[in-house]
Amino acid sequence: MLNTGRYLYVIFMCQQSIEKILKAIYAHKKNEIPPKTHNLLYLIDVLEISISDVDKKFLGELNQFYLSGRYPGKINEIAKLMDQNKAVYYLETTQGVWQCLKQMLP
């Protein structure tokens, strides 16, 4: 998606990857089905994961890019605001956060 200029979807997939790993951690730690939420900060809180203020701020920004429920009619408008630099920033930062979270799984 990055190579084809679909920058908004790069960022959306970043949000999805963090959401899914947090839900995997939830299922592992609590041995139950994770809550039906897309809010990354909520998942961090219920899991009692300690992360830096910088990472919390980043996850708060990433929360905004859960698209299907939040902005169904405005996806094209939002996509025009994204560019390669933003997509690369979100992708690289997501990779770092994801690697830290992955260490919480067996």
VMD Tcl script that builds the backbone (N, CA, C; Angstrom):
set m [mol new atoms 318]
animate dup $m
set s [atomselect $m all]
$s set {name element resname resid chain x y z} {
  {N N MET 1 A 0.826 -1.184 0.000}
  {CA C MET 1 A 0.000 0.000 0.000}
  {C C MET 1 A 0.871 1.249 0.000}
  {N N LEU 2 A 1.988 1.180 0.707}
  {CA C LEU 2 A 2.894 2.324 0.719}
  {C C LEU 2 A 3.429 2.581 -0.688}
  {N N ASN 3 A 3.829 1.524 -1.372}
  {CA C ASN 3 A 4.402 1.670 -2.714}
  {C C ASN 3 A 3.389 2.139 -3.749}
  {N N THR 4 A 2.108 1.908 -3.493}
  {CA C THR 4 A 1.089 2.317 -4.459}
  {C C THR 4 A 0.406 3.630 -4.084}
  {N N GLY 5 A 0.880 4.273 -3.024}
  {CA C GLY 5 A 0.341 5.576 -2.659}
  {C C GLY 5 A -0.959 5.537 -1.871}
  {N N ARG 6 A -1.309 4.396 -1.325}
  {CA C ARG 6 A -2.539 4.296 -0.525}
  {C C ARG 6 A -2.187 4.564 0.944}
  {N N TYR 7 A -1.792 5.773 1.208}
  {CA C TYR 7 A -1.209 6.137 2.490}
  {C C TYR 7 A -2.187 6.020 3.653}
  {N N LEU 8 A -3.416 6.400 3.445}
  {CA C LEU 8 A -4.402 6.284 4.521}
  {C C LEU 8 A -4.560 4.829 4.956}
  {N N TYR 9 A -4.545 3.933 4.006}
  {CA C TYR 9 A -4.711 2.517 4.340}
  {C C TYR 9 A -3.473 1.939 5.005}
  {N N VAL 10 A -2.313 2.488 4.721}
  {CA C VAL 10 A -1.107 2.109 5.463}
  {C C VAL 10 A -1.339 2.397 6.942}
  {N N ILE 11 A -1.823 3.596 7.227}
  {CA C ILE 11 A -2.028 4.009 8.613}
  {C C ILE 11 A -3.171 3.218 9.243}
  {N N PHE 12 A -4.219 2.960 8.498}
  {CA C PHE 12 A -5.315 2.135 9.007}
  {C C PHE 12 A -4.805 0.751 9.394}
  {N N MET 13 A -3.962 0.168 8.571}
  {CA C MET 13 A -3.420 -1.155 8.886}
  {C C MET 13 A -2.473 -1.105 10.078}
  {N N CYS 14 A -1.821 0.015 10.277}
  {CA C CYS 14 A -0.999 0.186 11.478}
  {C C CYS 14 A -1.896 0.111 12.719}
  {N N GLN 15 A -3.023 0.822 12.674}
  {CA C GLN 15 A -3.966 0.782 13.790}
  {C C GLN 15 A -4.449 -0.646 14.013}
  {N N GLN 16 A -4.783 -1.327 12.925}
  {CA C GLN 16 A -5.286 -2.691 13.031}
  {C C GLN 16 A -4.243 -3.636 13.613}
  {N N SER 17 A -2.985 -3.485 13.232}
  {CA C SER 17 A -1.955 -4.395 13.736}
  {C C SER 17 A -1.738 -4.224 15.235}
  {N N ILE 18 A -1.777 -2.992 15.706}
  {CA C ILE 18 A -1.632 -2.769 17.152}
  {C C ILE 18 A -2.861 -3.290 17.878}
  {N N GLU 19 A -4.039 -3.042 17.329}
  {CA C GLU 19 A -5.267 -3.550 17.954}
  {C C GLU 19 A -5.211 -5.071 18.079}
  {N N LYS 20 A -4.806 -5.743 17.016}
  {CA C LYS 20 A -4.811 -7.210 17.027}
  {C C LYS 20 A -3.779 -7.774 17.993}
  {N N ILE 21 A -2.610 -7.163 18.086}
  {CA C ILE 21 A -1.618 -7.701 19.022}
  {C C ILE 21 A -2.048 -7.434 20.467}
  {N N LEU 22 A -2.686 -6.291 20.713}
  {CA C LEU 22 A -3.197 -6.027 22.058}
  {C C LEU 22 A -4.283 -7.039 22.429}
  {N N LYS 23 A -5.114 -7.381 21.471}
  {CA C LYS 23 A -6.157 -8.376 21.748}
  {C C LYS 23 A -5.557 -9.764 21.932}
  {N N ALA 24 A -4.472 -10.062 21.250}
  {CA C ALA 24 A -3.777 -11.333 21.462}
  {C C ALA 24 A -3.183 -11.376 22.873}
  {N N ILE 25 A -2.604 -10.275 23.295}
  {CA C ILE 25 A -2.060 -10.196 24.653}
  {C C ILE 25 A -3.190 -10.364 25.669}
  {N N TYR 26 A -4.304 -9.721 25.414}
  {CA C TYR 26 A -5.463 -9.827 26.300}
  {C C TYR 26 A -5.901 -11.285 26.424}
  {N N ALA 27 A -6.066 -11.950 25.291}
  {CA C ALA 27 A -6.508 -13.353 25.296}
  {C C ALA 27 A -5.499 -14.231 26.034}
  {N N HIS 28 A -4.222 -13.957 25.845}
  {CA C HIS 28 A -3.185 -14.743 26.509}
  {C C HIS 28 A -3.177 -14.501 28.024}
  {N N LYS 29 A -3.198 -13.240 28.422}
  {CA C LYS 29 A -3.097 -12.906 29.843}
  {C C LYS 29 A -4.349 -13.264 30.639}
  {N N LYS 30 A -5.505 -13.042 30.029}
  {CA C LYS 30 A -6.755 -13.200 30.773}
  {C C LYS 30 A -7.509 -14.476 30.429}
  {N N ASN 31 A -7.029 -15.176 29.415}
  {CA C ASN 31 A -7.658 -16.419 28.988}
  {C C ASN 31 A -9.158 -16.242 28.726}
  {N N GLU 32 A -9.478 -15.146 28.054}
  {CA C GLU 32 A -10.865 -14.873 27.676}
  {C C GLU 32 A -10.882 -14.037 26.408}
  {N N ILE 33 A -12.044 -13.950 25.805}
  {CA C ILE 33 A -12.202 -13.185 24.570}
  {C C ILE 33 A -12.005 -11.698 24.866}
  {N N PRO 34 A -11.203 -11.026 24.050}
  {CA C PRO 34 A -10.979 -9.586 24.278}
  {C C PRO 34 A -12.255 -8.776 24.082}
  {N N PRO 35 A -12.302 -7.600 24.689}
  {CA C PRO 35 A -13.481 -6.738 24.504}
  {C C PRO 35 A -13.612 -6.277 23.056}
  {N N LYS 36 A -14.851 -6.016 22.662}
  {CA C LYS 36 A -15.115 -5.531 21.302}
  {C C LYS 36 A -14.914 -4.023 21.280}
  {N N THR 37 A -13.685 -3.645 21.085}
  {CA C THR 37 A -13.323 -2.237 21.020}
  {C C THR 37 A -12.201 -2.069 20.017}
  {N N HIS 38 A -12.100 -0.868 19.485}
  {CA C HIS 38 A -10.999 -0.533 18.594}
  {C C HIS 38 A -10.096 0.510 19.249}
  {N N ASN 39 A -10.388 0.841 20.505}
  {CA C ASN 39 A -9.662 1.875 21.225}
  {C C ASN 39 A -8.378 1.294 21.811}
  {N N LEU 40 A -7.262 1.680 21.236}
  {CA C LEU 40 A -5.969 1.146 21.645}
  {C C LEU 40 A -5.611 1.549 23.072}
  {N N LEU 41 A -5.924 2.774 23.447}
  {CA C LEU 41 A -5.600 3.233 24.795}
  {C C LEU 41 A -6.437 2.506 25.844}
  {N N TYR 42 A -7.677 2.203 25.526}
  {CA C TYR 42 A -8.517 1.425 26.430}
  {C C TYR 42 A -7.904 0.042 26.645}
  {N N LEU 43 A -7.462 -0.589 25.564}
  {CA C LEU 43 A -6.852 -1.915 25.689}
  {C C LEU 43 A -5.569 -1.865 26.520}
  {N N ILE 44 A -4.775 -0.850 26.308}
  {CA C ILE 44 A -3.561 -0.667 27.122}
  {C C ILE 44 A -3.941 -0.559 28.595}
  {N N ASP 45 A -4.979 0.218 28.887}
  {CA C ASP 45 A -5.415 0.411 30.273}
  {C C ASP 45 A -5.924 -0.875 30.906}
  {N N VAL 46 A -6.805 -1.607 30.224}
  {CA C VAL 46 A -7.357 -2.824 30.831}
  {C C VAL 46 A -6.298 -3.904 30.981}
  {N N LEU 47 A -5.269 -3.845 30.143}
  {CA C LEU 47 A -4.174 -4.807 30.264}
  {C C LEU 47 A -3.132 -4.360 31.289}
  {N N GLU 48 A -3.270 -3.130 31.756}
  {CA C GLU 48 A -2.334 -2.544 32.714}
  {C C GLU 48 A -0.902 -2.592 32.194}
  {N N ILE 49 A -0.771 -2.241 30.905}
  {CA C ILE 49 A 0.543 -2.182 30.274}
  {C C ILE 49 A 1.107 -0.790 30.484}
  {N N SER 50 A 2.322 -0.748 30.963}
  {CA C SER 50 A 2.992 0.526 31.178}
  {C C SER 50 A 3.783 0.883 29.918}
  {N N ILE 51 A 3.416 1.989 29.299}
  {CA C ILE 51 A 4.137 2.459 28.115}
  {C C ILE 51 A 4.500 3.919 28.320}
  {N N SER 52 A 5.444 4.381 27.536}
  {CA C SER 52 A 5.905 5.761 27.661}
  {C C SER 52 A 4.813 6.739 27.245}
  {N N ASP 53 A 4.946 7.966 27.696}
  {CA C ASP 53 A 4.006 9.010 27.298}
  {C C ASP 53 A 4.044 9.234 25.789}
  {N N VAL 54 A 5.211 9.089 25.202}
  {CA C VAL 54 A 5.354 9.245 23.753}
  {C C VAL 54 A 4.547 8.171 23.035}
  {N N ASP 55 A 4.657 6.923 23.502}
  {CA C ASP 55 A 3.896 5.839 22.879}
  {C C ASP 55 A 2.397 6.006 23.109}
  {N N LYS 56 A 2.008 6.475 24.291}
  {CA C LYS 56 A 0.582 6.725 24.545}
  {C C LYS 56 A 0.044 7.781 23.592}
  {N N LYS 57 A 0.813 8.833 23.400}
  {CA C LYS 57 A 0.387 9.889 22.480}
  {C C LYS 57 A 0.253 9.322 21.069}
  {N N PHE 58 A 1.220 8.509 20.670}
  {CA C PHE 58 A 1.176 7.905 19.344}
  {C C PHE 58 A -0.059 7.021 19.188}
  {N N LEU 59 A -0.341 6.181 20.178}
  {CA C LEU 59 A -1.508 5.305 20.100}
  {C C LEU 59 A -2.802 6.113 20.081}
  {N N GLY 60 A -2.822 7.231 20.790}
  {CA C GLY 60 A -3.984 8.115 20.736}
  {C C GLY 60 A -4.198 8.664 19.328}
  {N N GLU 61 A -3.103 9.035 18.666}
  {CA C GLU 61 A -3.201 9.506 17.281}
  {C C GLU 61 A -3.656 8.366 16.371}
  {N N LEU 62 A -3.088 7.189 16.587}
  {CA C LEU 62 A -3.415 6.040 15.751}
  {C C LEU 62 A -4.881 5.636 15.909}
  {N N ASN 63 A -5.427 5.846 17.094}
  {CA C ASN 63 A -6.851 5.561 17.336}
  {C C ASN 63 A -7.748 6.255 16.314}
  {N N GLN 64 A -7.353 7.422 15.884}
  {CA C GLN 64 A -8.173 8.209 14.967}
  {C C GLN 64 A -8.324 7.563 13.597}
  {N N PHE 65 A -7.484 6.576 13.311}
  {CA C PHE 65 A -7.481 6.000 11.972}
  {C C PHE 65 A -8.223 4.678 11.878}
  {N N TYR 66 A -9.027 4.358 12.900}
  {CA C TYR 66 A -9.953 3.250 12.729}
  {C C TYR 66 A -11.091 3.817 11.899}
  {N N LEU 67 A -11.171 3.407 10.632}
  {CA C LEU 67 A -11.990 4.117 9.652}
  {C C LEU 67 A -13.424 3.659 9.498}
  {N N SER 68 A -13.670 2.381 9.442}
  {CA C SER 68 A -14.964 1.924 8.954}
  {C C SER 68 A -16.135 2.444 9.762}
  {N N GLY 69 A -16.015 2.535 11.062}
  {CA C GLY 69 A -17.120 3.032 11.855}
  {C C GLY 69 A -17.118 4.529 12.038}
  {N N ARG 70 A -15.940 5.100 12.029}
  {CA C ARG 70 A -15.823 6.495 12.400}
  {C C ARG 70 A -16.062 7.473 11.251}
  {N N TYR 71 A -15.540 7.183 10.077}
  {CA C TYR 71 A -15.606 8.133 8.968}
  {C C TYR 71 A -16.103 7.485 7.679}
  {N N PRO 72 A -17.225 6.793 7.682}
  {CA C PRO 72 A -17.605 6.036 6.485}
  {C C PRO 72 A -17.752 6.876 5.222}
  {N N GLY 73 A -18.217 8.097 5.335}
  {CA C GLY 73 A -18.422 8.916 4.144}
  {C C GLY 73 A -17.286 9.859 3.827}
  {N N LYS 74 A -16.268 9.886 4.663}
  {CA C LYS 74 A -15.217 10.886 4.492}
  {C C LYS 74 A -13.847 10.284 4.187}
  {N N ILE 75 A -13.815 9.020 3.863}
  {CA C ILE 75 A -12.526 8.358 3.653}
  {C C ILE 75 A -11.731 9.037 2.542}
  {N N ASN 76 A -12.378 9.395 1.451}
  {CA C ASN 76 A -11.656 10.045 0.349}
  {C C ASN 76 A -11.088 11.397 0.760}
  {N N GLU 77 A -11.840 12.150 1.550}
  {CA C GLU 77 A -11.351 13.449 2.028}
  {C C GLU 77 A -10.139 13.276 2.925}
  {N N ILE 78 A -10.232 12.326 3.843}
  {CA C ILE 78 A -9.129 12.087 4.772}
  {C C ILE 78 A -7.905 11.577 4.015}
  {N N ALA 79 A -8.123 10.724 3.039}
  {CA C ALA 79 A -7.009 10.168 2.266}
  {C C ALA 79 A -6.195 11.272 1.590}
  {N N LYS 80 A -6.856 12.337 1.173}
  {CA C LYS 80 A -6.152 13.442 0.515}
  {C C LYS 80 A -5.217 14.179 1.466}
  {N N LEU 81 A -5.454 14.054 2.763}
  {CA C LEU 81 A -4.609 14.724 3.753}
  {C C LEU 81 A -3.352 13.929 4.093}
  {N N MET 82 A -3.301 12.685 3.660}
  {CA C MET 82 A -2.168 11.822 3.958}
  {C C MET 82 A -1.124 11.927 2.860}
  {N N ASP 83 A 0.117 11.734 3.250}
  {CA C ASP 83 A 1.194 11.713 2.263}
  {C C ASP 83 A 2.192 10.631 2.651}
  {N N GLN 84 A 3.176 10.456 1.818}
  {CA C GLN 84 A 4.152 9.387 2.037}
  {C C GLN 84 A 4.903 9.572 3.358}
  {N N ASN 85 A 5.284 10.793 3.682}
  {CA C ASN 85 A 6.026 11.028 4.925}
  {C C ASN 85 A 5.218 10.615 6.150}
  {N N LYS 86 A 3.937 10.957 6.166}
  {CA C LYS 86 A 3.079 10.569 7.287}
  {C C LYS 86 A 2.932 9.057 7.350}
  {N N ALA 87 A 2.733 8.441 6.212}
  {CA C ALA 87 A 2.565 6.990 6.179}
  {C C ALA 87 A 3.829 6.288 6.675}
  {N N VAL 88 A 4.985 6.751 6.244}
  {CA C VAL 88 A 6.246 6.149 6.685}
  {C C VAL 88 A 6.429 6.342 8.190}
  {N N TYR 89 A 6.123 7.535 8.682}
  {CA C TYR 89 A 6.223 7.784 10.132}
  {C C TYR 89 A 5.352 6.804 10.911}
  {N N TYR 90 A 4.085 6.684 10.522}
  {CA C TYR 90 A 3.180 5.785 11.234}
  {C C TYR 90 A 3.623 4.328 11.105}
  {N N LEU 91 A 4.082 3.942 9.941}
  {CA C LEU 91 A 4.518 2.566 9.732}
  {C C LEU 91 A 5.740 2.240 10.590}
  {N N GLU 92 A 6.737 3.091 10.562}
  {CA C GLU 92 A 7.955 2.822 11.327}
  {C C GLU 92 A 7.705 2.858 12.833}
  {N N THR 93 A 6.915 3.812 13.282}
  {CA C THR 93 A 6.620 3.900 14.711}
  {C C THR 93 A 5.787 2.710 15.152}
  {N N THR 94 A 4.828 2.310 14.338}
  {CA C THR 94 A 4.015 1.133 14.642}
  {C C THR 94 A 4.888 -0.103 14.758}
  {N N GLN 95 A 5.839 -0.259 13.861}
  {CA C GLN 95 A 6.718 -1.426 13.912}
  {C C GLN 95 A 7.470 -1.495 15.237}
  {N N GLY 96 A 7.932 -0.359 15.727}
  {CA C GLY 96 A 8.641 -0.332 17.004}
  {C C GLY 96 A 7.737 -0.687 18.171}
  {N N VAL 97 A 6.555 -0.102 18.217}
  {CA C VAL 97 A 5.603 -0.394 19.300}
  {C C VAL 97 A 5.177 -1.852 19.233}
  {N N TRP 98 A 4.910 -2.339 18.028}
  {CA C TRP 98 A 4.475 -3.726 17.840}
  {C C TRP 98 A 5.533 -4.704 18.350}
  {N N GLN 99 A 6.797 -4.430 18.058}
  {CA C GLN 99 A 7.888 -5.303 18.520}
  {C C GLN 99 A 7.949 -5.334 20.046}
  {N N CYS 100 A 7.746 -4.198 20.695}
  {CA C CYS 100 A 7.731 -4.164 22.167}
  {C C CYS 100 A 6.572 -4.979 22.713}
  {N N LEU 101 A 5.409 -4.820 22.106}
  {CA C LEU 101 A 4.229 -5.560 22.565}
  {C C LEU 101 A 4.387 -7.059 22.323}
  {N N LYS 102 A 5.016 -7.419 21.220}
  {CA C LYS 102 A 5.193 -8.831 20.872}
  {C C LYS 102 A 5.960 -9.577 21.978}
  {N N GLN 103 A 6.818 -8.890 22.669}
  {CA C GLN 103 A 7.604 -9.512 23.736}
  {C C GLN 103 A 6.729 -9.973 24.903}
  {N N MET 104 A 5.490 -9.522 24.950}
  {CA C MET 104 A 4.576 -9.926 26.010}
  {C C MET 104 A 3.866 -11.239 25.702}
  {N N LEU 105 A 4.115 -11.773 24.512}
  {CA C LEU 105 A 3.506 -13.041 24.115}
  {C C LEU 105 A 4.557 -14.153 24.162}
  {N N PRO 106 A 4.102 -15.393 24.395}
  {CA C PRO 106 A 5.078 -16.501 24.450}
  {C C PRO 106 A 5.685 -16.781 23.088}
}
mol reanalyze $m
mol bondsrecalc $m
mol representation Tube
mol addrep $m
